[in-house]
Amino acid sequence: MRNKGFLITEAVEPVLIGGGFRPASFSETFQAYNPATGEKLPPLYPVSSWRDLELALKESHQLVPELALTSPEKRARFLSLYADLLEKQRLEIISRAYLETALPAEARLNQSEFPRLINQLRQAAAACEDRSWCQATIDTKLNIRSKYGPLGGVVVIFSPNNFPLAFNAVGGSDLVSAIATGHPVIGKAHPGHPGTTKLMAECLLEALRGSGLPLSTVQMLYHFSSDDGFRLVSQPEVAAVAFTGSRPSGLKLKEAADRAGKLFYGEMSSVNPVFFLPDLIREKAGFLASELFASCSSGSGQFCTKPGLAIFIDDENSRIFLRHLRQVYAEPPSGYLLSPAVQHNLAEAIARLKEAGAELLIGGQPLPGPGFRFEPTLLAISGEQFLKEPAAFQTEAFGTLAVAILVKEASEMIKVAENLEGNLTAAIYYSSSSTADEKLYRQLEPVVRLKVGRLLNNKMPTGVAVSPAMHHGGPYPATNHPGFTSVGIPASFLRLAARHCYDNVSDEYLPEELRAKNPTGRMWRLVDGTWTTEDI
């Protein structure tokens, strides 16, 4: 057993398979980094061989029928108990997450992301108990009834590096949706925060014991090869894949899943354009520059909703705005990048942008250690340059990086919008104190609307609230299906659900949600075209 050519003598962390932690099957190991120092952190974690994946798949697959029949109350009990146990381990989890990511411990992890983690677990538990999410639909005249239910297979979750808690493979929004809809899960931790994932998995296992769900409901592996990942998502036992990460990796996984006919939900790339209309720039140039920088630099620019393009008309006022942007982007970085790979990818992205014709206005260089840091970077291009090669300027890159697009006139701004790829978000900033921006807004908005999942006005996109109304998705390449969201309960459940229809089935053989009696007395059902909570 070797780690980059050295004989492994240290203990290697176990994986969660079959209802308990057990020694992994591996030939390689890895360690997480401390981004603030650049040093590797103990202990060692396994890069699992196919044997581990095969065993995890077997353990998960045998539970498919049982979990499909578990009561909503039991699923809700697990989700609620899991939230309780995580809260008891809050300080330890946050401390480890801070060590592995260098994300601000108090403002980010403790006050924002951890509450979000707990909130989505509790919201999911409430939605399970309520049952309205399954959209029970009943035609009494024809005696045809349908509702959403499990897919009939295993859900595989690949977690990202930038949200160690709220998108963690064993606790994030994908895990919540899979459990709520009655599926066994195989979760792949991100190698950037394996220790955080293990702490959460320990709480998860205890919650499974206390809730009555099978202990093998969730398997957790720290890492495995790309080839084994492609093989895993292609297996007959797999029903769906939830992936959050880079476009190249996501598309390769999607290709493997598509070949095998598996559902794939990938959040893969977004540059989140922000349009600044001219009258508002005239009124608030300095404020807008500071607001853009604050959003772009939040989390050291490592949010999937980071504003990466700023589009505005090139005139006297916008040149003042650009001067303000250069000033704020000259500020020293306040945080760290998550890994040396993120730092390397950021430098490569800037080089590609410059090669495509972008002018470097400020920044553009990695900073010397300790840790992984990079200068805040601002580049600029003309609208004409963008329109000649739009794809070249729409590559997502983590880090405090933005590209200003200076267009000649309103019509060119609209052409830029027409040439945007699909994004998670876009924002339009306009003046509310006059009507000067109204005409352009009304021309621009219908174009932008069809390019994004979430449209904002006079607000930056980096806040993603856990609200039933939230949509965190968008047209390709933001995601591969614009009709689904990974945030917002219960809408996020529907990615991992199938429509189950019953035709002329007797009441006693129907699922409770479709019987004459409303199972909770408060569940909403569409009966003969009318939403009601009444019994039939």
GURORO-397686 format. One record per residue (C-alpha): z, y, x. Coordinates in Angstrom, 2 decimals. Layout:
N
+---------+---------+---------+
|       w |       v |       u |
+---------+---------+---------+
|       Z |       Y |       X |
...
+---------+---------+---------+
//
This chain:
536
+---------+---------+---------+
|       w |       v |       u |
+---------+---------+---------+
|    0.00 |    0.00 |    0.00 |
|   -1.10 |    3.28 |    1.51 |
|   -1.01 |    6.98 |    0.72 |
|   -3.84 |    8.78 |    2.54 |
|   -3.76 |    6.28 |    5.36 |
|    0.00 |    5.97 |    5.76 |
|    2.00 |    2.85 |    4.94 |
|    4.10 |    3.38 |    1.82 |
|    7.79 |    2.76 |    2.51 |
|    9.38 |    4.98 |   -0.17 |
|   10.12 |    3.91 |   -3.71 |
|    7.34 |    4.61 |   -6.21 |
|    8.11 |    5.82 |   -9.73 |
|    7.61 |    3.25 |  -12.54 |
|    5.20 |    3.64 |  -15.44 |
|    6.05 |    3.41 |  -19.15 |
|    4.37 |    0.29 |  -20.56 |
|    5.53 |   -2.17 |  -23.19 |
|    8.58 |   -0.26 |  -24.35 |
|   10.19 |    0.36 |  -20.96 |
|    9.69 |    1.65 |  -17.44 |
|    8.27 |   -1.01 |  -15.14 |
|    6.80 |   -1.19 |  -11.61 |
|    3.20 |   -0.05 |  -11.50 |
|    0.19 |   -1.92 |  -10.19 |
|   -1.38 |    0.39 |   -7.60 |
|   -2.91 |    0.72 |   -4.16 |
|   -2.53 |    4.50 |   -3.81 |
|    0.17 |    7.05 |   -4.52 |
|    0.35 |   10.81 |   -4.87 |
|    2.90 |   13.61 |   -4.96 |
|    3.13 |   16.84 |   -6.91 |
|    3.06 |   20.20 |   -5.14 |
|    5.45 |   23.10 |   -5.26 |
|    2.89 |   25.91 |   -5.78 |
|    5.34 |   28.55 |   -4.55 |
|    5.74 |   26.92 |   -1.13 |
|    2.66 |   24.72 |   -0.83 |
|    4.88 |   21.75 |    0.01 |
|    4.64 |   18.30 |   -1.53 |
|    7.53 |   17.23 |   -3.72 |
|    9.25 |   13.86 |   -3.73 |
|    9.09 |   11.24 |   -5.15 |
|    5.89 |    9.19 |   -4.94 |
|    3.92 |    8.38 |   -8.10 |
|    1.40 |    5.56 |   -8.53 |
|   -2.33 |    5.85 |   -9.04 |
|   -2.45 |    2.90 |  -11.44 |
|   -5.02 |    0.14 |  -11.05 |
|   -7.03 |   -1.27 |  -13.95 |
|   -4.32 |   -3.90 |  -14.39 |
|   -1.88 |   -1.23 |  -15.64 |
|   -4.48 |    0.27 |  -17.97 |
|   -5.40 |   -3.14 |  -19.33 |
|   -1.75 |   -3.97 |  -20.02 |
|   -1.13 |   -0.58 |  -21.66 |
|   -4.18 |   -1.11 |  -23.85 |
|   -2.98 |   -4.57 |  -24.88 |
|    0.52 |   -3.30 |  -25.76 |
|   -0.92 |   -0.41 |  -27.77 |
|   -3.59 |   -2.39 |  -29.58 |
|   -1.20 |   -4.98 |  -30.96 |
|    0.72 |   -2.22 |  -32.73 |
|   -2.27 |   -0.73 |  -34.58 |
|   -1.66 |   -2.52 |  -37.94 |
|    2.12 |   -2.00 |  -37.84 |
|    1.95 |    1.72 |  -37.08 |
|   -0.72 |    2.26 |  -39.73 |
|    1.77 |    0.98 |  -42.30 |
|    4.86 |    2.84 |  -41.07 |
|    6.29 |    5.26 |  -43.59 |
|    5.80 |    9.00 |  -43.14 |
|    9.58 |    9.31 |  -43.17 |
|    9.93 |    7.04 |  -40.12 |
|    7.29 |    8.99 |  -38.21 |
|    9.06 |   12.23 |  -39.15 |
|   12.39 |   10.79 |  -38.01 |
|   10.94 |   10.03 |  -34.59 |
|    9.42 |   13.51 |  -34.21 |
|   12.67 |   15.23 |  -35.23 |
|   14.84 |   13.02 |  -33.01 |
|   12.48 |   13.56 |  -30.10 |
|   12.83 |   17.34 |  -30.53 |
|   16.64 |   16.98 |  -30.57 |
|   16.67 |   14.91 |  -27.38 |
|   14.32 |   17.27 |  -25.56 |
|   16.59 |   20.17 |  -26.43 |
|   19.52 |   18.31 |  -24.88 |
|   17.53 |   17.94 |  -21.65 |
|   16.10 |   21.45 |  -21.82 |
|   17.50 |   22.81 |  -18.54 |
|   16.53 |   19.74 |  -16.51 |
|   13.01 |   19.67 |  -17.96 |
|   12.46 |   23.38 |  -17.40 |
|   13.83 |   23.17 |  -13.85 |
|   11.43 |   20.37 |  -12.96 |
|    8.49 |   22.09 |  -14.64 |
|    9.23 |   25.26 |  -12.70 |
|    9.40 |   23.31 |   -9.44 |
|    6.04 |   21.61 |  -10.11 |
|    4.11 |   24.58 |  -11.53 |
|    5.87 |   27.79 |  -10.33 |
|    5.33 |   29.17 |  -13.83 |
|    8.07 |   31.74 |  -14.61 |
|   11.09 |   29.67 |  -15.59 |
|   12.72 |   32.06 |  -18.02 |
|    9.98 |   34.19 |  -19.61 |
|    7.30 |   31.50 |  -19.73 |
|    8.87 |   28.04 |  -19.75 |
|   12.22 |   28.69 |  -21.42 |
|   11.41 |   31.48 |  -23.85 |
|    7.80 |   30.63 |  -24.73 |
|    6.49 |   27.17 |  -23.94 |
|    9.60 |   25.06 |  -24.55 |
|   10.25 |   26.62 |  -27.99 |
|    6.58 |   26.00 |  -28.80 |
|    6.98 |   22.34 |  -27.82 |
|    9.99 |   21.95 |  -30.12 |
|    8.42 |   23.99 |  -32.92 |
|    5.29 |   21.84 |  -33.12 |
|    7.37 |   18.63 |  -33.18 |
|    9.48 |   19.95 |  -36.05 |
|    6.46 |   21.31 |  -37.93 |
|    4.78 |   17.92 |  -37.60 |
|    7.89 |   16.14 |  -38.88 |
|    7.95 |   18.40 |  -41.94 |
|    4.23 |   17.83 |  -42.57 |
|    4.76 |   14.06 |  -42.36 |
|    7.52 |   14.16 |  -44.96 |
|    5.54 |   16.49 |  -47.22 |
|    2.39 |   14.26 |  -47.04 |
|    0.07 |   16.96 |  -48.43 |
|   -1.88 |   16.89 |  -45.15 |
|   -3.61 |   13.65 |  -46.19 |
|   -5.46 |   15.54 |  -48.97 |
|   -5.06 |   12.87 |  -51.64 |
|   -7.99 |   13.23 |  -54.06 |
|   -8.06 |   11.42 |  -57.40 |
|  -10.79 |   11.05 |  -60.03 |
|   -9.03 |    9.44 |  -62.98 |
|  -12.19 |    9.02 |  -65.09 |
|  -14.01 |    6.92 |  -62.48 |
|  -10.79 |    5.56 |  -60.93 |
|  -11.89 |    6.56 |  -57.43 |
|   -9.23 |    7.81 |  -55.05 |
|   -9.23 |    8.83 |  -51.38 |
|   -7.01 |   10.26 |  -48.67 |
|   -6.83 |   10.67 |  -44.90 |
|   -5.19 |    7.87 |  -42.91 |
|   -5.21 |    6.20 |  -39.46 |
|   -8.41 |    5.52 |  -37.55 |
|   -7.48 |    1.91 |  -36.82 |
|   -7.20 |    2.01 |  -33.04 |
|   -5.51 |    3.48 |  -29.97 |
|   -5.53 |    7.20 |  -29.14 |
|   -5.90 |    8.10 |  -25.44 |
|   -4.61 |   11.52 |  -24.35 |
|   -5.54 |   13.37 |  -21.13 |
|   -3.25 |   16.36 |  -20.54 |
|   -4.09 |   19.60 |  -18.67 |
|   -2.39 |   21.22 |  -15.68 |
|   -1.62 |   24.62 |  -17.21 |
|    0.77 |   23.67 |  -20.03 |
|    3.30 |   21.17 |  -18.65 |
|    5.29 |   21.12 |  -21.91 |
|    3.31 |   22.18 |  -24.98 |
|    0.19 |   20.17 |  -24.06 |
|    1.92 |   17.35 |  -22.19 |
|    0.41 |   13.92 |  -22.86 |
|    3.77 |   12.57 |  -24.05 |
|    4.95 |   15.56 |  -26.06 |
|    2.21 |   18.06 |  -26.72 |
|    0.08 |   18.82 |  -29.73 |
|   -2.23 |   15.82 |  -29.25 |
|    0.71 |   13.40 |  -29.09 |
|    2.19 |   15.00 |  -32.21 |
|   -1.07 |   14.58 |  -34.15 |
|   -1.53 |   10.97 |  -33.06 |
|    1.98 |    9.91 |  -34.05 |
|    1.91 |   11.83 |  -37.34 |
|   -1.29 |   10.04 |  -38.36 |
|    0.00 |    6.57 |  -37.44 |
|   -1.49 |    5.67 |  -34.04 |
|   -0.30 |    4.08 |  -30.82 |
|   -0.87 |    6.31 |  -27.80 |
|   -1.78 |    5.92 |  -24.15 |
|   -0.92 |    9.19 |  -22.42 |
|   -2.19 |   10.15 |  -18.97 |
|    0.11 |   12.61 |  -17.25 |
|   -1.43 |   15.39 |  -15.23 |
|   -0.82 |   14.84 |  -11.50 |
|    0.35 |   18.44 |  -11.23 |
|    3.57 |   17.78 |  -13.14 |
|    4.45 |   14.06 |  -13.11 |
|    8.20 |   14.60 |  -12.80 |
|    8.24 |   16.81 |  -15.89 |
|    6.29 |   14.15 |  -17.76 |
|    8.71 |   11.40 |  -16.75 |
|   11.70 |   13.41 |  -18.01 |
|    9.95 |   13.93 |  -21.34 |
|    8.93 |   10.26 |  -21.51 |
|   12.58 |    9.24 |  -21.07 |
|   13.51 |   11.36 |  -24.10 |
|   10.53 |    9.92 |  -26.01 |
|   11.66 |    6.34 |  -25.34 |
|   15.17 |    7.12 |  -26.55 |
|   13.72 |    8.73 |  -29.69 |
|   11.65 |    5.60 |  -30.37 |
|   14.82 |    3.50 |  -30.13 |
|   16.66 |    5.77 |  -32.54 |
|   13.87 |    6.15 |  -35.08 |
|   12.91 |    2.53 |  -35.62 |
|    9.33 |    2.94 |  -34.45 |
|    8.18 |    0.20 |  -32.04 |
|    9.18 |    0.90 |  -28.44 |
|    5.58 |    0.37 |  -27.32 |
|    4.26 |    3.15 |  -29.56 |
|    3.54 |    5.27 |  -26.48 |
|    2.47 |    4.10 |  -23.00 |
|    2.49 |    6.59 |  -20.11 |
|    0.57 |    6.39 |  -16.84 |
|    0.75 |    9.07 |  -14.16 |
|   -2.76 |    8.83 |  -12.76 |
|   -5.76 |    6.53 |  -12.37 |
|   -9.27 |    6.70 |  -10.95 |
|  -12.12 |    8.43 |  -12.75 |
|  -13.99 |    5.13 |  -13.04 |
|  -11.00 |    3.48 |  -14.70 |
|  -10.77 |    6.47 |  -17.05 |
|  -14.41 |    6.01 |  -18.08 |
|  -13.75 |    2.31 |  -18.57 |
|  -10.62 |    2.97 |  -20.63 |
|  -12.25 |    5.31 |  -23.14 |
|  -15.06 |    2.79 |  -23.62 |
|  -12.82 |   -0.11 |  -24.68 |
|  -13.17 |   -1.57 |  -28.21 |
|   -9.46 |   -1.04 |  -28.88 |
|   -9.73 |    2.74 |  -28.44 |
|  -10.34 |    4.81 |  -31.58 |
|  -10.26 |    8.36 |  -30.20 |
|   -9.81 |   10.41 |  -27.04 |
|   -8.12 |   13.82 |  -26.78 |
|   -8.95 |   15.66 |  -23.57 |
|   -8.00 |   19.10 |  -22.23 |
|   -9.46 |   20.06 |  -18.88 |
|  -12.57 |   21.12 |  -17.00 |
|  -16.09 |   20.95 |  -18.39 |
|  -17.49 |   18.59 |  -15.71 |
|  -14.68 |   16.06 |  -16.17 |
|  -14.73 |   16.40 |  -19.95 |
|  -18.46 |   15.85 |  -20.23 |
|  -18.32 |   12.71 |  -18.08 |
|  -15.54 |   11.28 |  -20.23 |
|  -17.40 |   12.28 |  -23.38 |
|  -20.52 |   10.52 |  -22.15 |
|  -18.56 |    7.30 |  -21.62 |
|  -16.86 |    7.61 |  -25.02 |
|  -20.13 |    8.42 |  -26.79 |
|  -21.87 |    5.38 |  -25.32 |
|  -19.13 |    3.22 |  -26.82 |
|  -19.12 |    5.07 |  -30.16 |
|  -15.63 |    6.52 |  -29.70 |
|  -14.41 |    9.82 |  -31.14 |
|  -13.95 |   12.38 |  -28.39 |
|  -12.20 |   15.72 |  -28.80 |
|  -12.48 |   17.84 |  -25.68 |
|  -11.32 |   21.36 |  -24.91 |
|  -13.48 |   22.09 |  -21.89 |
|  -14.51 |   25.66 |  -21.12 |
|  -14.15 |   29.22 |  -22.38 |
|  -14.64 |   32.70 |  -20.89 |
|  -13.30 |   34.53 |  -23.99 |
|  -15.38 |   37.73 |  -24.01 |
|  -13.82 |   41.07 |  -24.95 |
|  -16.07 |   43.82 |  -26.33 |
|  -14.85 |   47.40 |  -25.93 |
|  -16.62 |   49.84 |  -28.25 |
|  -17.30 |   53.34 |  -26.90 |
|  -15.15 |   55.61 |  -29.05 |
|  -12.01 |   53.59 |  -28.36 |
|  -12.75 |   53.68 |  -24.61 |
|  -12.99 |   57.46 |  -24.90 |
|   -9.56 |   57.54 |  -26.55 |
|   -7.62 |   54.94 |  -24.54 |
|   -9.36 |   54.01 |  -21.28 |
|   -6.17 |   53.65 |  -19.23 |
|   -4.30 |   51.70 |  -21.90 |
|   -7.19 |   49.31 |  -22.42 |
|   -7.49 |   48.62 |  -18.70 |
|   -3.80 |   47.77 |  -18.45 |
|   -3.96 |   45.58 |  -21.55 |
|   -6.95 |   43.64 |  -20.23 |
|   -5.30 |   43.08 |  -16.86 |
|   -2.01 |   41.99 |  -18.43 |
|   -3.81 |   39.35 |  -20.50 |
|   -6.11 |   38.25 |  -17.67 |
|   -3.22 |   37.88 |  -15.21 |
|   -0.80 |   36.21 |  -17.63 |
|    0.14 |   32.83 |  -16.20 |
|   -1.79 |   33.88 |  -13.09 |
|   -4.98 |   33.69 |  -15.15 |
|   -4.50 |   30.00 |  -15.93 |
|   -4.75 |   30.11 |  -19.72 |
|   -7.76 |   28.62 |  -21.49 |
|   -7.82 |   31.83 |  -23.57 |
|   -7.84 |   34.18 |  -20.58 |
|  -10.32 |   37.07 |  -21.12 |
|  -12.99 |   36.49 |  -18.47 |
|  -15.75 |   38.87 |  -19.61 |
|  -15.34 |   42.55 |  -20.49 |
|  -18.42 |   44.07 |  -22.16 |
|  -18.87 |   47.83 |  -22.67 |
|  -21.58 |   50.52 |  -22.72 |
|  -22.22 |   52.24 |  -19.39 |
|  -21.52 |   55.93 |  -19.95 |
|  -19.23 |   58.64 |  -18.57 |
|  -16.17 |   57.38 |  -20.44 |
|  -16.72 |   53.76 |  -19.45 |
|  -16.95 |   54.74 |  -15.81 |
|  -13.45 |   56.21 |  -16.19 |
|  -12.44 |   52.91 |  -17.78 |
|  -13.91 |   51.02 |  -14.82 |
|  -11.93 |   53.16 |  -12.38 |
|   -8.76 |   52.29 |  -14.28 |
|   -9.71 |   48.61 |  -14.10 |
|  -10.14 |   48.80 |  -10.35 |
|   -6.72 |   50.38 |  -10.04 |
|   -4.88 |   47.75 |  -12.07 |
|   -6.74 |   44.86 |  -10.43 |
|   -5.59 |   46.20 |   -7.08 |
|   -2.04 |   45.21 |   -8.03 |
|   -0.60 |   42.34 |   -5.97 |
|   -0.45 |   38.97 |   -7.76 |
|    2.82 |   38.25 |   -9.53 |
|    2.55 |   34.47 |   -9.63 |
|    1.07 |   31.35 |   -8.13 |
|   -1.89 |   29.13 |   -8.82 |
|   -1.01 |   25.62 |   -9.91 |
|   -2.52 |   23.69 |   -7.02 |
|   -4.71 |   23.98 |   -3.93 |
|   -7.59 |   22.69 |   -6.06 |
|   -7.26 |   25.67 |   -8.43 |
|   -7.28 |   28.04 |   -5.45 |
|  -10.35 |   26.34 |   -3.98 |
|  -12.21 |   26.33 |   -7.32 |
|  -11.48 |   30.03 |   -7.82 |
|  -12.93 |   30.92 |   -4.42 |
|  -16.03 |   28.85 |   -5.19 |
|  -16.47 |   30.51 |   -8.60 |
|  -16.37 |   33.98 |   -7.03 |
|  -18.93 |   32.94 |   -4.42 |
|  -21.27 |   31.67 |   -7.17 |
|  -20.90 |   34.89 |   -9.15 |
|  -21.71 |   37.00 |   -6.08 |
|  -24.69 |   34.80 |   -5.29 |
|  -25.95 |   35.31 |   -8.85 |
|  -25.85 |   39.08 |   -8.31 |
|  -22.35 |   40.20 |   -9.34 |
|  -20.85 |   43.08 |   -7.36 |
|  -17.33 |   42.51 |   -6.06 |
|  -15.25 |   45.56 |   -7.01 |
|  -11.79 |   44.43 |   -5.94 |
|  -10.08 |   41.30 |   -4.62 |
|  -11.99 |   38.11 |   -4.00 |
|   -9.86 |   36.45 |   -1.31 |
|   -7.11 |   33.81 |   -1.21 |
|   -3.83 |   35.11 |    0.13 |
|   -1.98 |   33.51 |    3.05 |
|    0.95 |   31.24 |    2.28 |
|    3.50 |   30.28 |    1.44 |
|    2.19 |   28.82 |   -1.75 |
|   -1.12 |   29.08 |   -3.58 |
|   -2.02 |   32.70 |   -4.29 |
|   -5.20 |   34.69 |   -4.77 |
|   -6.03 |   38.37 |   -5.02 |
|   -6.69 |   39.64 |   -8.58 |
|  -10.47 |   39.89 |   -8.67 |
|  -12.85 |   42.12 |  -10.61 |
|  -16.64 |   41.88 |  -10.45 |
|  -19.35 |   43.82 |  -12.27 |
|  -22.91 |   43.21 |  -13.44 |
|  -25.36 |   45.05 |  -15.64 |
|  -26.33 |   43.82 |  -19.07 |
|  -29.83 |   43.30 |  -17.72 |
|  -28.52 |   40.99 |  -14.98 |
|  -26.54 |   38.99 |  -17.49 |
|  -29.51 |   38.54 |  -19.81 |
|  -31.71 |   37.27 |  -16.98 |
|  -29.34 |   34.38 |  -16.23 |
|  -26.51 |   34.24 |  -18.81 |
|  -25.30 |   30.75 |  -17.88 |
|  -24.56 |   31.86 |  -14.31 |
|  -21.90 |   34.30 |  -15.50 |
|  -20.17 |   32.06 |  -18.04 |
|  -18.36 |   29.52 |  -15.90 |
|  -14.65 |   29.26 |  -16.62 |
|  -12.43 |   29.73 |  -13.56 |
|   -8.63 |   29.72 |  -13.56 |
|   -7.12 |   32.74 |  -11.83 |
|   -6.88 |   36.49 |  -12.35 |
|  -10.64 |   36.98 |  -12.46 |
|  -12.80 |   39.05 |  -14.81 |
|  -16.43 |   40.11 |  -14.87 |
|  -17.31 |   43.52 |  -16.32 |
|  -20.71 |   43.65 |  -18.04 |
|  -22.05 |   47.20 |  -18.31 |
|  -24.76 |   47.41 |  -20.96 |
|  -27.17 |   50.32 |  -21.40 |
|  -26.80 |   50.72 |  -25.15 |
|  -25.56 |   49.13 |  -28.36 |
|  -28.64 |   46.96 |  -28.79 |
|  -28.13 |   45.44 |  -25.35 |
|  -24.48 |   44.72 |  -26.17 |
|  -25.67 |   42.74 |  -29.21 |
|  -28.19 |   40.85 |  -27.04 |
|  -25.38 |   39.92 |  -24.67 |
|  -23.41 |   38.58 |  -27.63 |
|  -26.43 |   36.58 |  -28.77 |
|  -26.62 |   34.91 |  -25.35 |
|  -22.98 |   33.86 |  -25.18 |
|  -22.08 |   30.19 |  -25.09 |
|  -19.45 |   28.85 |  -27.47 |
|  -15.91 |   30.10 |  -26.79 |
|  -12.40 |   29.54 |  -28.02 |
|  -11.95 |   33.26 |  -28.66 |
|  -13.58 |   36.67 |  -28.57 |
|  -12.08 |   40.09 |  -29.17 |
|  -13.65 |   43.32 |  -30.38 |
|  -11.79 |   46.54 |  -29.60 |
|  -12.81 |   49.48 |  -31.76 |
|  -11.42 |   52.88 |  -32.72 |
|   -9.30 |   52.95 |  -35.85 |
|   -8.79 |   56.71 |  -35.74 |
|  -12.45 |   57.56 |  -36.35 |
|  -15.56 |   55.95 |  -37.83 |
|  -17.70 |   56.33 |  -34.70 |
|  -17.46 |   52.63 |  -33.77 |
|  -17.90 |   51.28 |  -37.30 |
|  -21.70 |   50.88 |  -37.28 |
|  -21.73 |   49.01 |  -33.99 |
|  -18.83 |   46.83 |  -35.09 |
|  -20.64 |   45.77 |  -38.25 |
|  -23.74 |   44.88 |  -36.22 |
|  -21.82 |   43.06 |  -33.51 |
|  -19.26 |   41.12 |  -35.51 |
|  -21.63 |   38.72 |  -37.35 |
|  -23.17 |   37.69 |  -34.02 |
|  -19.85 |   37.20 |  -32.25 |
|  -18.33 |   35.41 |  -35.24 |
|  -20.66 |   32.42 |  -34.83 |
|  -19.92 |   32.10 |  -31.11 |
|  -16.16 |   31.56 |  -31.26 |
|  -13.36 |   29.71 |  -32.99 |
|  -10.91 |   32.65 |  -33.22 |
|  -12.04 |   36.27 |  -33.53 |
|   -9.57 |   39.02 |  -32.68 |
|   -9.60 |   42.76 |  -33.33 |
|   -7.78 |   45.18 |  -31.02 |
|   -5.75 |   42.32 |  -29.58 |
|   -6.02 |   40.17 |  -26.45 |
|   -6.60 |   36.43 |  -26.91 |
|   -3.91 |   34.85 |  -24.74 |
|   -1.37 |   34.26 |  -27.52 |
|   -1.93 |   31.00 |  -29.43 |
|    0.65 |   30.79 |  -32.22 |
|    1.70 |   27.42 |  -33.66 |
|    0.76 |   28.43 |  -37.19 |
|   -0.95 |   26.44 |  -39.97 |
|   -3.62 |   29.16 |  -39.94 |
|   -4.31 |   28.96 |  -36.19 |
|   -7.64 |   27.59 |  -34.98 |
|   -7.74 |   26.54 |  -31.34 |
|  -11.27 |   25.25 |  -30.97 |
|  -14.79 |   26.57 |  -30.98 |
|  -18.49 |   25.85 |  -30.50 |
|  -19.70 |   23.96 |  -27.42 |
|  -18.76 |   24.14 |  -24.57 |
|  -15.36 |   25.44 |  -25.64 |
|  -14.99 |   22.13 |  -27.46 |
|  -17.43 |   19.44 |  -28.51 |
|  -16.78 |   19.96 |  -32.24 |
|  -16.14 |   23.42 |  -33.76 |
|  -14.70 |   22.02 |  -36.98 |
|  -11.43 |   20.82 |  -35.46 |
|   -8.38 |   22.45 |  -33.91 |
|   -5.80 |   21.16 |  -31.43 |
|   -3.22 |   23.75 |  -32.53 |
|   -2.12 |   24.45 |  -36.10 |
|   -0.29 |   21.86 |  -38.17 |
|   -1.36 |   20.02 |  -40.25 |
|   -5.02 |   20.89 |  -39.55 |
|   -4.75 |   19.39 |  -36.05 |
|   -3.95 |   15.99 |  -37.62 |
|   -7.45 |   15.67 |  -39.06 |
|   -9.06 |   15.12 |  -35.65 |
|   -7.31 |   11.76 |  -35.55 |
|   -7.72 |   10.64 |  -39.16 |
|  -10.23 |    8.67 |  -41.21 |
|  -11.06 |    9.08 |  -44.88 |
|   -9.82 |    6.04 |  -46.83 |
|  -11.43 |    5.56 |  -50.24 |
|  -10.25 |    3.21 |  -53.02 |
|  -12.58 |    2.36 |  -55.91 |
|  -11.12 |    0.68 |  -59.02 |
|   -8.00 |   -0.46 |  -57.16 |
|   -4.92 |   -1.17 |  -59.29 |
|   -2.00 |    1.22 |  -58.99 |
|    0.34 |   -1.32 |  -57.39 |
|   -2.15 |   -1.97 |  -54.56 |
|   -2.80 |    1.67 |  -53.80 |
|   -1.09 |    3.68 |  -51.02 |
|    1.85 |    5.62 |  -52.43 |
|   -0.01 |    8.92 |  -52.08 |
|   -2.71 |    7.77 |  -54.53 |
|   -0.57 |    6.12 |  -57.20 |
|    0.15 |    7.62 |  -60.60 |
|    3.61 |    8.75 |  -59.51 |
|    3.77 |   11.51 |  -56.89 |
|    5.75 |    9.85 |  -54.06 |
|    7.73 |   12.96 |  -53.11 |
|    7.47 |   15.07 |  -56.25 |
|    6.22 |   17.98 |  -54.14 |
|    3.13 |   16.58 |  -52.42 |
|   -0.07 |   18.43 |  -53.34 |
|   -2.89 |   16.26 |  -54.67 |
|   -6.35 |   17.14 |  -56.01 |
|   -6.42 |   15.42 |  -59.40 |
|   -9.61 |   15.80 |  -61.43 |
|  -10.46 |   19.02 |  -59.61 |
|   -7.02 |   20.66 |  -59.86 |
|   -4.40 |   20.85 |  -57.14 |
|   -1.09 |   19.70 |  -58.58 |
|    2.28 |   18.16 |  -57.67 |
|    2.63 |   16.47 |  -61.08 |
|    2.53 |   12.74 |  -61.73 |
|   -0.64 |   11.42 |  -63.37 |
+---------+---------+---------+
//
